Amino acid sequence: MNRILTIVLFMLTCWNAGKTQRSETDSLKMEWFGDAKLGIFIHWGIYSVKGTDESWAFYNHKISHADYMAQIKGFTAARYDPEYWARLIKSSGARYAVLTAKHHDGVALWDTKMNDLSVVKQAPAGKDVLTPFYRALRKNGIKCGVYFSLIDWTHPDYPGFLKDSSKYDLAEHPEKWARFRTFFQGQIRELMTQIKPDLMWFDGDWEHNAGEWEAAKVRKMILDINPNTIINSRLQGYGDYGTPEQHTPVIRPKDRYWELCMTHNDNWGWQPQDTAWKTPYEIITIFADAIANGGNLLLDIGPKEDGTITPQQVHMLEELGKWTGKHEEAIFGTVGGLPYGHFYGPSTYSKDSTSLYLFVPAKGSGPIVVKGLDNAIREASVVGTDIRLSPKIVGKISWSAVPGLVYIDIPEEARDEYMTVVRLKLDDPVKLYRGHGGF
């Protein structure tokens, strides 16, 4: 019995050691993602020809499937300049980019060998448009992310799109589903071996469960090819980070790593009728809120079918880059800042939490206030300038452990056009008073 117990304890020790090692490895490979803060999402495909909804146009019967797919004959990529795309993305301050290799419509932007439905074989573009883009990204030091839809609403073996009569029961036609799984997993293998992405950004997992997708097998295949690839949450529980879409979280998400994916106007991809462009100020404040809550922003742009990017999107990326460049130390490599109630706005910490960064909208007036900061402030300044500030401590009582309120005036000449960042250098790692007051 003792011998059996010893073997069991040994096996448990080895399992726990392996688990700890895997956990440490996962933490290390996620480090770049946690530090990156900003990524650029690119929705580009045959839907850019008429400027219609990506795949959803035929799903929602705005256009017939046949008319939608006919757009492939107008996809030229005639003015596509991947080097320019990469430089523009770098100028925004983004540390990674994600391009739609294949959306739900099933059209591949690379020369897939799994079928003939690609812009290489069927569009006037006649070339792989993925590989040169990722080559340009790496040249510019930008991490490479690949968007891939698990759904393929055009493939003959996929059980149709949800409002279509071609949907079939997987249990009644297991041979069809088996063929489709071989197909989509083969495409993932192609992307992993040809592109070698740092990040796989899946979509469409909601139509089937993890077992039907063989999610565990897909994850293993990816990591067998590149153990450092990270995977988003849309693989039925087999991903590494959360992906809230369009809506900024009001409270800090529970995921240790998460990313808000958001459009620059109201739609994914280029749609000429959509002129509801978010302003640089709006994007910057949304971005600040995301990083203050410990997340990233994946901001979308939509090139036209010929590969050109509209002036509005170029302006947005350039203005974003001016701001991120000026405030780099408060953004990249930081962690989420003060809990709600301590400061009326976003904030971040340096990794050792001895510097506190306070984000202040440009249009604000009067002093800012920090509550419950139980640290001495060694220095207060405006990031990106040489301006020093003079904090005023209000309401500190000598016989009470409750810290006073910190009021800081920001002179007009120190205010940024979009969002000012104030840096507080502290005596020690940040310590907060979280009580109910005292006497």
C-alpha positions as CSV (number, residue, x, y, z in Angstrom):
1,M,0.0,0.0,0.0
2,N,2.9,2.4,0.9
3,R,4.6,1.6,-2.4
4,I,1.3,2.4,-4.3
5,L,0.9,5.6,-2.3
6,T,4.5,6.6,-3.1
7,I,3.9,6.1,-6.8
8,V,0.7,8.1,-6.8
9,L,2.4,10.9,-4.9
10,F,5.3,10.9,-7.3
11,M,2.9,11.0,-10.3
12,L,1.0,13.9,-8.7
13,T,4.3,15.7,-8.1
14,C,5.3,15.3,-11.7
15,W,1.9,16.4,-13.0
16,N,1.9,19.5,-10.8
17,A,5.5,20.3,-11.9
18,G,4.5,19.9,-15.5
19,K,1.5,22.1,-14.9
20,T,3.6,24.8,-13.2
21,Q,6.1,24.7,-16.1
22,R,3.3,25.0,-18.7
23,S,1.9,27.9,-16.7
24,E,5.2,29.7,-16.6
25,T,5.7,29.0,-20.4
26,D,2.2,30.4,-21.1
27,S,2.9,33.4,-19.0
28,L,6.2,34.2,-20.8
29,K,4.6,33.9,-24.3
30,M,1.7,36.1,-23.3
31,E,4.1,38.8,-22.0
32,W,4.5,40.6,-25.4
33,F,0.8,40.6,-25.8
34,G,0.2,42.2,-22.4
35,D,2.8,44.8,-23.1
36,A,1.7,45.5,-26.7
37,K,-1.6,47.4,-25.8
38,L,-2.4,48.4,-29.4
39,G,-3.1,46.3,-32.4
40,I,-4.6,47.2,-35.9
41,F,-7.3,44.9,-37.3
42,I,-7.7,44.8,-41.1
43,H,-10.9,43.6,-42.7
44,W,-10.1,43.2,-46.4
45,G,-11.7,40.8,-48.8
46,I,-14.1,40.6,-51.7
47,Y,-16.8,42.5,-49.7
48,S,-14.6,45.5,-50.3
49,V,-15.5,45.6,-54.0
50,K,-19.1,46.8,-53.5
51,G,-18.4,48.0,-49.9
52,T,-21.0,45.7,-48.3
53,D,-21.1,43.8,-45.1
54,E,-18.4,41.1,-44.8
55,S,-20.2,37.8,-45.3
56,W,-23.2,38.9,-43.2
57,A,-24.6,40.7,-46.3
58,F,-25.8,37.4,-47.8
59,Y,-26.5,35.9,-44.4
60,N,-28.9,38.7,-43.7
61,H,-30.3,38.6,-47.2
62,K,-29.2,42.1,-48.1
63,I,-27.7,40.5,-51.2
64,S,-27.9,37.1,-52.7
65,H,-25.1,34.7,-52.1
66,A,-24.4,34.5,-55.8
67,D,-24.2,38.3,-56.2
68,Y,-22.0,38.5,-53.1
69,M,-19.6,35.9,-54.4
70,A,-19.5,37.6,-57.8
71,Q,-17.5,40.4,-56.2
72,I,-14.5,38.2,-56.4
73,K,-14.2,39.2,-60.1
74,G,-13.7,42.8,-59.0
75,F,-11.0,42.2,-56.4
76,T,-7.9,43.6,-58.1
77,A,-5.5,44.6,-55.2
78,A,-4.1,46.9,-58.0
79,R,-2.7,49.5,-55.7
80,Y,-1.9,47.3,-52.8
81,D,1.3,48.3,-51.1
82,P,2.1,46.0,-48.1
83,E,5.2,48.0,-47.2
84,Y,3.1,51.2,-46.9
85,W,0.5,49.4,-44.8
86,A,3.2,48.2,-42.4
87,R,4.8,51.6,-42.1
88,L,1.4,53.2,-41.5
89,I,0.5,50.7,-38.8
90,K,3.9,51.3,-37.2
91,S,3.3,55.0,-37.2
92,S,0.2,54.5,-35.1
93,G,2.2,53.0,-32.4
94,A,0.6,49.6,-32.8
95,R,2.7,46.6,-31.8
96,Y,0.8,44.0,-33.7
97,A,-1.7,43.6,-36.6
98,V,-4.3,41.1,-37.6
99,L,-5.5,40.6,-41.2
100,T,-8.6,38.6,-42.3
101,A,-7.0,35.7,-44.1
102,K,-10.5,34.2,-44.6
103,H,-13.9,35.4,-43.5
104,H,-17.1,33.5,-43.2
105,D,-17.6,33.7,-47.0
106,G,-14.8,31.2,-47.4
107,V,-12.6,33.3,-49.7
108,A,-8.9,32.8,-48.9
109,L,-6.4,35.7,-49.4
110,W,-3.5,33.2,-49.8
111,D,-2.9,30.4,-52.2
112,T,-4.6,27.6,-50.3
113,K,-4.2,24.1,-51.6
114,M,-7.3,22.9,-49.8
115,N,-9.7,24.2,-52.5
116,D,-9.8,26.8,-55.4
117,L,-11.7,29.5,-53.6
118,S,-9.0,32.2,-53.3
119,V,-8.2,35.6,-54.7
120,V,-5.1,33.9,-56.1
121,K,-7.1,31.5,-58.4
122,Q,-10.4,33.4,-59.0
123,A,-9.8,37.2,-58.6
124,P,-8.0,39.6,-61.0
125,A,-5.5,40.1,-58.1
126,G,-4.1,36.7,-59.0
127,K,-1.6,36.6,-56.1
128,D,-1.1,35.8,-52.5
129,V,-1.7,39.1,-50.6
130,L,-1.0,37.7,-47.2
131,T,2.6,36.7,-47.3
132,P,4.1,40.1,-48.4
133,F,2.1,41.9,-45.7
134,Y,3.4,39.7,-42.9
135,R,6.9,40.0,-44.4
136,A,6.6,43.8,-44.2
137,L,5.2,43.7,-40.7
138,R,8.2,41.6,-39.5
139,K,10.5,44.0,-41.2
140,N,9.0,46.8,-39.1
141,G,9.2,44.9,-35.9
142,I,5.4,44.3,-35.7
143,K,3.9,41.1,-34.4
144,C,1.8,39.1,-36.9
145,G,-1.8,38.0,-36.3
146,V,-4.0,36.0,-38.6
147,Y,-7.8,36.2,-38.6
148,F,-9.4,32.9,-39.6
149,S,-13.1,32.0,-39.7
150,L,-13.9,28.5,-38.6
151,I,-17.3,29.0,-40.3
152,D,-17.2,28.7,-44.1
153,W,-20.7,29.4,-45.4
154,T,-19.7,28.7,-49.0
155,H,-18.0,25.3,-48.6
156,P,-20.2,22.4,-49.9
157,D,-19.6,20.3,-46.8
158,Y,-20.4,23.0,-44.3
159,P,-23.9,22.8,-42.9
160,G,-25.1,26.0,-44.5
161,F,-25.5,29.5,-43.0
162,L,-28.1,29.7,-40.2
163,K,-31.0,31.1,-42.2
164,D,-30.4,28.8,-45.2
165,S,-32.2,25.5,-45.9
166,S,-28.9,23.7,-46.7
167,K,-28.2,23.4,-43.0
168,Y,-27.9,19.7,-42.1
169,D,-27.7,17.6,-38.9
170,L,-24.1,16.6,-38.2
171,A,-25.3,13.3,-36.7
172,E,-27.1,12.4,-40.0
173,H,-24.2,13.3,-42.2
174,P,-21.0,12.6,-40.3
175,E,-19.0,12.1,-43.5
176,K,-19.7,15.6,-44.6
177,W,-18.6,17.1,-41.3
178,A,-15.5,14.9,-41.3
179,R,-14.5,16.2,-44.7
180,F,-15.1,19.8,-43.6
181,R,-13.0,19.3,-40.5
182,T,-10.1,18.0,-42.6
183,F,-10.5,21.0,-44.9
184,F,-10.5,23.8,-42.3
185,Q,-7.8,22.2,-40.2
186,G,-5.7,21.8,-43.4
187,Q,-6.1,25.6,-44.0
188,I,-5.0,26.4,-40.5
189,R,-2.0,24.1,-41.0
190,E,-1.1,26.0,-44.2
191,L,-1.3,29.4,-42.4
192,M,0.8,28.1,-39.5
193,T,3.5,26.7,-41.7
194,Q,3.6,29.5,-44.4
195,I,2.9,32.6,-42.3
196,K,4.1,31.4,-38.9
197,P,1.9,33.8,-37.0
198,D,2.5,35.1,-33.5
199,L,-1.3,35.1,-33.0
200,M,-4.2,33.2,-34.3
201,W,-7.5,35.2,-34.2
202,F,-10.4,32.8,-34.7
203,D,-14.0,33.7,-35.3
204,G,-17.3,31.9,-35.8
205,D,-16.9,29.2,-33.1
206,W,-20.5,29.8,-31.9
207,E,-22.1,27.5,-34.5
208,H,-20.5,24.3,-33.1
209,N,-19.2,23.1,-29.8
210,A,-15.6,22.4,-28.9
211,G,-15.9,18.7,-29.6
212,E,-17.4,19.2,-33.1
213,W,-14.7,21.7,-34.0
214,E,-12.0,19.4,-32.4
215,A,-10.8,22.5,-30.6
216,A,-8.3,20.7,-28.4
217,K,-6.8,19.1,-31.5
218,V,-6.6,22.4,-33.3
219,R,-4.9,24.1,-30.4
220,K,-2.4,21.2,-30.1
221,M,-1.7,21.4,-33.9
222,I,-1.0,25.1,-33.7
223,L,1.3,24.8,-30.7
224,D,3.1,21.7,-32.1
225,I,4.1,23.9,-35.1
226,N,4.9,27.0,-33.0
227,P,4.6,26.8,-29.2
228,N,4.8,30.6,-28.9
229,T,1.7,31.3,-31.0
230,I,-1.1,32.7,-28.8
231,I,-4.8,32.1,-29.6
232,N,-7.8,34.3,-29.0
233,S,-10.8,33.2,-27.0
234,R,-13.0,32.2,-30.0
235,L,-12.0,28.6,-30.0
236,Q,-14.7,27.3,-27.6
237,G,-12.6,27.7,-24.5
238,Y,-9.2,26.8,-25.9
239,G,-7.8,30.3,-26.3
240,D,-5.5,32.5,-24.2
241,Y,-7.3,35.8,-23.9
242,G,-10.8,37.4,-24.1
243,T,-12.1,39.4,-27.0
244,P,-15.0,41.7,-26.2
245,E,-16.3,43.2,-29.4
246,Q,-17.3,46.9,-30.0
247,H,-18.4,47.5,-26.5
248,T,-15.9,48.9,-23.9
249,P,-16.2,47.0,-20.6
250,V,-17.6,49.1,-17.8
251,I,-15.8,47.0,-15.1
252,R,-12.4,45.4,-15.4
253,P,-12.8,42.0,-17.1
254,K,-11.9,38.9,-15.2
255,D,-9.6,37.6,-18.0
256,R,-6.0,38.3,-17.1
257,Y,-5.5,39.2,-20.8
258,W,-8.1,40.7,-23.0
259,E,-8.6,42.8,-26.1
260,L,-11.3,45.2,-27.2
261,C,-11.8,44.8,-31.0
262,M,-13.5,47.9,-32.4
263,T,-14.3,49.5,-35.8
264,H,-13.1,53.0,-36.8
265,N,-16.7,53.9,-37.9
266,D,-19.8,51.6,-37.5
267,N,-18.7,48.7,-39.8
268,W,-16.0,46.2,-40.3
269,G,-14.3,46.8,-43.6
270,W,-14.7,49.5,-46.2
271,Q,-18.3,50.7,-46.7
272,P,-18.5,54.1,-48.6
273,Q,-21.9,55.0,-47.1
274,D,-20.5,54.8,-43.5
275,T,-19.1,58.2,-42.6
276,A,-19.6,57.9,-38.9
277,W,-15.8,58.1,-38.3
278,K,-14.7,58.1,-34.7
279,T,-12.5,61.1,-34.0
280,P,-8.9,60.8,-32.8
281,Y,-10.1,62.1,-29.4
282,E,-12.8,59.4,-29.2
283,I,-10.3,56.6,-30.2
284,I,-7.7,57.8,-27.8
285,T,-10.1,58.0,-24.8
286,I,-11.4,54.5,-25.7
287,F,-7.9,53.2,-25.9
288,A,-6.9,54.8,-22.6
289,D,-9.9,53.2,-20.9
290,A,-9.0,49.8,-22.3
291,I,-5.4,49.9,-21.0
292,A,-6.5,51.3,-17.7
293,N,-8.6,48.2,-17.3
294,G,-5.6,45.9,-18.1
295,G,-6.5,45.3,-21.8
296,N,-5.5,46.0,-25.3
297,L,-7.3,47.8,-28.2
298,L,-7.5,46.1,-31.6
299,L,-8.6,48.9,-33.9
300,D,-10.1,48.1,-37.3
301,I,-9.4,49.7,-40.7
302,G,-10.9,48.7,-44.0
303,P,-9.0,49.1,-47.2
304,K,-10.7,49.4,-50.6
305,E,-10.6,46.4,-53.0
306,D,-7.6,47.9,-54.7
307,G,-5.6,48.1,-51.5
308,T,-5.9,51.8,-50.9
309,I,-6.7,53.1,-47.4
310,T,-9.0,56.1,-47.1
311,P,-7.7,59.5,-46.0
312,Q,-9.9,59.4,-42.9
313,Q,-8.3,56.2,-41.7
314,V,-4.8,57.4,-42.5
315,H,-5.4,60.6,-40.5
316,M,-6.8,58.6,-37.6
317,L,-3.7,56.4,-37.5
318,E,-1.3,59.3,-37.8
319,E,-3.0,61.3,-35.0
320,L,-3.1,58.2,-32.8
321,G,0.6,57.7,-33.5
322,K,1.5,61.3,-32.5
323,W,-0.3,60.7,-29.2
324,T,1.1,57.2,-28.5
325,G,4.6,58.4,-29.4
326,K,4.4,61.3,-26.9
327,H,3.0,59.2,-24.1
328,E,4.8,55.9,-24.8
329,E,6.0,55.3,-21.2
330,A,2.5,55.5,-19.8
331,I,1.1,53.1,-22.4
332,F,3.4,50.3,-23.5
333,G,4.6,47.8,-20.9
334,T,2.4,49.2,-18.2
335,V,-0.4,47.5,-16.2
336,G,-4.0,48.5,-15.4
337,G,-4.1,51.3,-12.9
338,L,-6.2,52.6,-10.0
339,P,-9.5,50.9,-9.1
340,Y,-12.7,53.0,-9.6
341,G,-13.2,55.6,-7.0
342,H,-9.6,56.7,-6.7
343,F,-9.4,58.9,-9.8
344,Y,-12.0,60.3,-12.2
345,G,-10.4,58.8,-15.3
346,P,-8.2,56.1,-16.7
347,S,-4.8,55.4,-15.2
348,T,-1.9,52.9,-15.5
349,Y,1.0,51.8,-13.4
350,S,4.6,51.1,-14.3
351,K,5.2,47.3,-13.8
352,D,6.9,47.9,-10.5
353,S,4.0,50.3,-9.6
354,T,6.3,53.1,-8.4
355,S,5.0,55.3,-11.2
356,L,1.3,56.2,-11.5
357,Y,0.0,57.6,-14.8
358,L,-3.2,59.7,-14.8
359,F,-5.0,60.3,-18.1
360,V,-6.8,63.6,-18.3
361,P,-9.1,64.6,-21.2
362,A,-7.9,67.7,-23.0
363,K,-11.1,69.6,-22.6
364,G,-11.1,69.3,-18.8
365,S,-10.7,72.3,-16.5
366,G,-9.6,72.8,-12.9
367,P,-7.4,70.5,-10.8
368,I,-7.5,66.7,-10.9
369,V,-7.8,64.7,-7.7
370,V,-6.5,61.4,-6.5
371,K,-8.1,59.7,-3.5
372,G,-6.7,57.1,-1.1
373,L,-3.1,57.3,-2.3
374,D,-1.1,56.2,0.7
375,N,2.3,57.1,-0.7
376,A,4.6,60.1,-0.7
377,I,4.9,61.7,-4.1
378,R,8.5,62.2,-5.1
379,E,7.8,64.0,-8.3
380,A,4.8,65.1,-10.4
381,S,5.2,65.9,-14.1
382,V,3.4,66.0,-17.5
383,V,4.5,63.1,-19.7
384,G,6.1,64.2,-23.0
385,T,7.1,67.6,-21.6
386,D,9.6,69.1,-19.1
387,I,6.8,70.6,-17.0
388,R,6.8,69.8,-13.3
389,L,3.7,70.0,-11.2
390,S,3.0,70.8,-7.5
391,P,0.5,68.4,-5.9
392,K,-1.5,69.8,-3.0
393,I,-2.5,67.5,-0.1
394,V,-5.9,68.4,1.3
395,G,-7.6,67.0,4.4
396,K,-4.8,65.0,5.8
397,I,-5.1,64.7,9.6
398,S,-1.9,64.0,11.5
399,W,-3.5,61.5,14.0
400,S,-5.3,59.6,11.3
401,A,-4.0,56.8,9.0
402,V,-6.4,57.9,6.3
403,P,-4.5,59.7,3.5
404,G,-5.5,63.1,2.3
405,L,-6.7,64.0,-1.2
406,V,-4.2,64.9,-3.8
407,Y,-5.1,67.9,-6.0
408,I,-3.0,68.8,-9.0
409,D,-3.4,71.8,-11.3
410,I,-2.3,71.3,-14.9
411,P,-1.4,74.6,-16.6
412,E,-3.0,75.3,-19.9
413,E,0.3,75.2,-21.8
414,A,0.8,71.6,-20.6
415,R,-2.4,70.2,-21.8
416,D,-2.3,67.8,-24.8
417,E,-4.6,68.3,-27.7
418,Y,-6.4,65.0,-27.0
419,M,-5.4,63.6,-23.6
420,T,-2.8,64.8,-21.1
421,V,-1.0,62.3,-19.0
422,V,0.3,63.2,-15.5
423,R,3.1,61.0,-14.0
424,L,3.4,60.6,-10.3
425,K,6.7,59.1,-9.1
426,L,6.1,57.5,-5.7
427,D,8.3,56.6,-2.8
428,D,7.4,52.9,-2.9
429,P,5.2,50.6,-4.9
430,V,1.7,52.0,-4.8
431,K,-0.3,51.5,-1.6
432,L,-4.0,52.4,-1.5
433,Y,-6.4,53.1,1.3
434,R,-9.6,51.2,0.7
435,G,-11.5,51.9,3.9
436,H,-14.6,53.9,4.7
437,G,-12.9,56.9,6.4
438,G,-12.2,57.3,10.1
439,F,-11.8,59.7,13.0
